[in-house]
Amino acid sequence: MSDLTVLAGPSRPRRNLAREIMPYAMLTPAVLVTLAIVFLPMVQTAWMSLHEYVLFRPNDFVWVGLENFKAALQDEVFWISLRHTIIWMATTIPAQLLLGLITALLLNQDFPWRPVARALIIIPWALPSVVIALMWVWIYDSNYGVANEFLLRLGLIQRAVPWLADPDTALAAIILTLTWQGFPFFAVMILAGLQSIPRSYYEAASIDGASAWRQFWHITLPGISGVMMTAVLLRMIWVANSFDVIFVMTGGGPGYATYTLPLYAFVKARTNLDFGYGSALAVLFTMLLMVVVLFYLRRTRKAMD
């Protein structure tokens, strides 16, 4: 027995070492891919923002320091885009959250064809952004769009409105489109949170005489608060960085009426081929978004405590 113990002794530390290393070995490919496709481009963008780099002059990569950032802060279009970005996020995310909450509460009830309804509600979220943008361009069309036809028949408008060609309505029309596209995400997330709340809580509250509103306020909202906070954080990041719907629907127009910071950075790099200035805009927007996210996390942490 002593010989077997001696022989088996060294292999046990090796087994323990292999067990400890295995999780890191399994995560290594994902970490390397993330570094390659996320963090390295971020570092490259930050480095490029400190240079004057216009693709018309590919061999000129001139160090300018913070000049691109100073130019951005003096750029009127930057402040217009920032204002539109704030309006866009401050209206789209709460609208998606409210509509998603209502939808989740309805889908959590017992009614015929409920599985079919739960499957259909995900369609706006599953469709590609380009398809959604083109579909809503046709809906808003002033000549044959469904929106104008519907409102004219109801008598809410007297003539067709060029929703995407009017600076006063273009941003609101895009916000409505993005609200329709994103609310299924909230609906699915909140529905999952609703199903995790034990039914016994509601039964006990009903026995105690609690109304439906008090049950919602004291049982449902606390039960889904964690899910809602996570969903809002994710949508905040996704909505802030998405510009594909805006680019397809209006290209930022008419004029600068629908410009947002991500779109402006993309246009400067794509149209003007000014990658240095476009990178500076992207870095500025990333820093602003990080401030918003950190503020949100701090507030939610205090609320949870």
C-alpha positions in Angstrom: 0.0 0.0 0.0 2.9 2.3 0.8 4.4 1.8 -2.6 1.0 2.5 -4.3 0.6 5.7 -2.2 4.1 6.8 -3.2 3.4 6.2 -6.9 0.0 7.9 -6.7 1.2 10.9 -4.8 2.8 13.0 -7.6 -0.2 12.4 -9.9 -2.7 14.0 -7.6 -1.1 17.5 -7.6 -0.9 17.2 -11.4 -4.6 16.4 -11.6 -5.5 19.3 -9.3 -3.3 21.6 -11.4 -4.9 20.4 -14.6 -8.4 21.0 -13.1 -7.4 24.5 -12.1 -5.9 25.3 -15.5 -8.8 23.8 -17.5 -11.2 26.8 -17.2 -8.6 29.3 -18.3 -7.6 27.1 -21.2 -11.3 26.8 -22.3 -11.7 30.6 -22.1 -8.5 31.5 -23.9 -9.8 31.2 -27.5 -12.8 33.5 -26.6 -10.5 36.0 -24.9 -8.1 36.0 -27.9 -10.9 36.5 -30.4 -12.4 39.4 -28.2 -9.0 41.0 -28.1 -8.6 40.7 -31.8 -12.0 42.0 -32.9 -12.8 44.4 -30.1 -10.0 45.8 -28.0 -7.3 46.0 -30.7 -9.6 48.1 -33.0 -10.5 50.3 -30.0 -6.8 50.9 -29.3 -6.2 51.6 -33.0 -9.1 54.1 -33.1 -7.8 55.9 -30.1 -4.3 56.1 -31.6 -5.7 57.2 -35.0 -7.7 60.0 -33.3 -4.4 61.6 -32.3 -3.4 61.9 -35.9 -4.4 63.6 -39.1 -5.2 60.7 -41.4 -7.2 61.4 -44.6 -7.5 58.5 -47.0 -6.8 60.8 -49.9 -3.3 61.0 -48.6 -2.7 57.5 -47.3 1.0 58.0 -46.7 0.5 61.1 -44.5 -0.1 60.0 -40.9 0.7 63.2 -39.1 0.6 63.5 -35.3 -1.7 66.3 -34.2 -2.3 65.4 -30.5 -5.6 66.7 -29.3 -6.3 68.9 -32.2 -9.1 66.6 -33.6 -10.8 66.8 -30.2 -10.5 70.6 -30.0 -11.9 70.8 -33.6 -14.8 68.5 -32.6 -15.7 70.7 -29.6 -15.8 73.7 -31.9 -17.8 71.9 -34.5 -21.5 73.0 -34.6 -22.5 69.7 -36.2 -21.0 67.8 -33.2 -23.3 69.7 -30.8 -26.3 69.2 -33.1 -25.5 65.5 -33.2 -25.0 65.3 -29.5 -28.4 67.0 -28.8 -30.1 64.6 -31.2 -28.4 61.6 -29.5 -29.6 62.7 -26.1 -33.2 63.1 -27.4 -33.0 59.8 -29.3 -31.8 57.8 -26.2 -34.0 59.7 -23.7 -37.2 58.9 -25.7 -36.5 55.6 -27.4 -35.3 53.6 -24.4 -38.2 54.6 -22.0 -40.7 54.0 -24.8 -39.3 50.6 -25.6 -39.3 49.8 -21.8 -42.9 50.9 -21.3 -44.2 49.1 -24.4 -42.2 46.0 -23.6 -43.5 45.9 -20.0 -47.1 46.2 -21.2 -46.6 43.5 -23.8 -44.9 41.1 -21.3 -47.8 41.6 -18.8 -50.3 40.7 -21.5 -48.3 37.7 -22.7 -48.1 36.4 -19.2 -51.8 36.0 -19.0 -53.7 32.9 -20.0 -55.5 33.3 -23.4 -55.9 31.1 -26.5 -53.0 31.0 -28.9 -50.6 32.4 -26.4 -47.6 30.5 -27.7 -48.3 31.9 -31.2 -48.5 35.4 -29.8 -45.2 35.0 -28.0 -43.5 33.8 -31.1 -44.9 36.6 -33.3 -43.9 39.3 -30.9 -40.3 38.7 -31.6 -40.5 39.4 -35.3 -39.5 43.2 -35.1 -36.4 42.2 -33.1 -35.5 39.3 -35.4 -35.7 41.3 -38.6 -32.5 42.8 -40.0 -32.2 46.6 -39.4 -32.0 47.3 -43.1 -35.3 45.5 -43.8 -36.9 47.4 -41.0 -35.6 50.7 -42.2 -36.8 50.1 -45.8 -40.2 48.9 -44.6 -40.7 52.0 -42.5 -39.5 54.3 -45.3 -42.4 52.8 -47.4 -44.8 53.3 -44.5 -43.8 57.0 -44.1 -43.9 57.7 -47.9 -46.0 60.8 -48.6 -47.4 59.4 -51.8 -48.4 55.8 -51.0 -47.4 55.3 -47.4 -49.8 53.5 -45.0 -49.2 56.1 -42.2 -50.6 59.0 -44.2 -53.5 57.0 -45.6 -54.5 55.8 -42.1 -54.3 59.3 -40.6 -56.1 60.9 -43.5 -59.0 58.4 -43.2 -59.2 59.2 -39.4 -59.2 62.9 -40.2 -56.2 63.6 -38.0 -54.3 65.3 -40.9 -55.6 67.2 -43.9 -52.9 66.4 -46.4 -50.1 63.9 -46.7 -47.1 64.6 -44.5 -43.5 64.0 -45.7 -42.4 62.5 -42.4 -38.8 61.8 -43.3 -38.3 64.9 -45.5 -39.5 67.4 -42.9 -36.9 68.4 -40.3 -39.6 68.8 -37.7 -40.9 65.2 -38.0 -37.9 63.2 -39.3 -36.3 62.5 -35.9 -39.7 61.6 -34.3 -40.4 59.2 -37.1 -37.1 57.4 -36.6 -37.7 57.2 -32.9 -41.0 55.6 -33.5 -39.3 53.1 -35.9 -36.6 52.2 -33.3 -39.2 51.9 -30.6 -41.1 49.3 -32.7 -37.9 47.5 -33.4 -36.6 47.3 -29.9 -39.6 46.7 -27.6 -39.7 42.9 -28.2 -36.3 42.7 -26.4 -37.8 44.2 -23.3 -40.9 42.1 -23.6 -38.9 38.8 -23.8 -36.6 39.8 -20.9 -39.5 41.0 -18.6 -41.6 38.0 -19.5 -38.8 35.7 -18.3 -38.6 37.7 -15.1 -42.4 37.5 -14.6 -42.4 33.7 -14.9 -39.7 33.5 -12.2 -42.0 35.1 -9.6 -43.8 32.4 -7.6 -47.6 32.3 -8.0 -47.9 31.8 -4.3 -47.0 35.4 -3.7 -50.0 36.6 -5.7 -52.3 34.1 -4.0 -51.2 35.3 -0.6 -51.7 38.9 -1.6 -55.2 38.1 -3.0 -56.2 36.5 0.3 -55.0 39.6 2.2 -57.2 41.7 0.0 -54.5 43.4 -2.1 -55.7 45.0 -5.3 -54.2 44.3 -8.7 -52.3 47.6 -8.6 -50.8 46.9 -5.2 -49.8 43.4 -6.3 -48.1 44.9 -9.4 -46.4 47.6 -7.3 -45.2 45.4 -4.4 -44.7 42.0 -6.0 -44.3 42.3 -9.8 -42.0 45.4 -10.0 -39.6 44.2 -7.2 -39.6 40.8 -8.9 -38.5 42.1 -12.3 -36.5 45.1 -11.2 -33.2 43.3 -11.7 -34.1 42.1 -15.2 -35.4 45.6 -16.1 -32.2 47.3 -15.0 -30.0 44.8 -17.0 -32.2 45.2 -20.0 -32.1 49.0 -19.9 -28.3 48.9 -19.6 -28.0 46.7 -22.6 -30.4 48.6 -24.7 -28.8 51.9 -23.7 -25.5 50.6 -25.1 -27.0 49.1 -28.3 -29.3 52.1 -29.1 -26.5 54.6 -28.5 -24.2 52.7 -30.9 -26.7 51.9 -33.6 -27.0 54.1 -36.6 -27.9 51.7 -39.4 -31.6 52.4 -39.3 -31.1 56.2 -39.4 -28.5 55.8 -42.2 -30.8 53.8 -44.4 -33.9 55.9 -43.7 -32.6 59.4 -44.0 -28.8 59.3 -44.2 -28.8 61.9 -41.4 -31.1 64.4 -43.3 -32.9 66.4 -44.1 -29.9 68.6 -43.4 -28.6 67.6 -40.0 -32.1 66.9 -38.6 -31.4 63.2 -37.8 -27.7 63.3 -37.2 -26.4 61.4 -34.1 -22.8 61.1 -32.9 -22.3 57.6 -34.2 -23.7 58.5 -37.6 -21.7 61.7 -37.8 -18.5 59.8 -37.0 -19.3 57.2 -39.6 -20.1 59.9 -42.2 -16.9 61.7 -41.6 -14.9 58.5 -42.0 -16.9 57.1 -44.9 -17.8 60.2 -46.9 -15.0 62.5 -46.2 -12.5 59.7 -45.7 -11.2 61.7 -42.7 -10.4 58.8 -40.4 -8.5 60.9 -37.9 -11.4 63.2 -37.2 -14.0 60.4 -37.4 -12.0 58.4 -34.8 -11.9 61.5 -32.5 -15.7 61.7 -32.7 -16.0 58.0 -31.9 -13.6 58.3 -28.9 -15.5 61.3 -27.6 -18.8 59.5 -27.9 -17.4 56.4 -26.2 -16.2 58.5 -23.3 -19.6 60.2 -22.9 -21.4 56.9 -23.1 -19.0 55.5 -20.4 -19.9 58.4 -18.1 -23.7 57.7 -18.6 -23.2 54.0 -18.0 -21.2 54.5 -14.9 -23.7 57.0 -13.5 -26.5 54.5 -14.3 -24.7 51.6 -12.6 -24.1 53.7 -9.5 -27.7 54.8 -9.3 -29.0 51.3 -9.8 -26.6 49.9 -7.2 -27.9 52.4 -4.7 -31.4 51.5 -5.6 -30.7 47.8 -5.1 -29.1 48.4 -1.8 
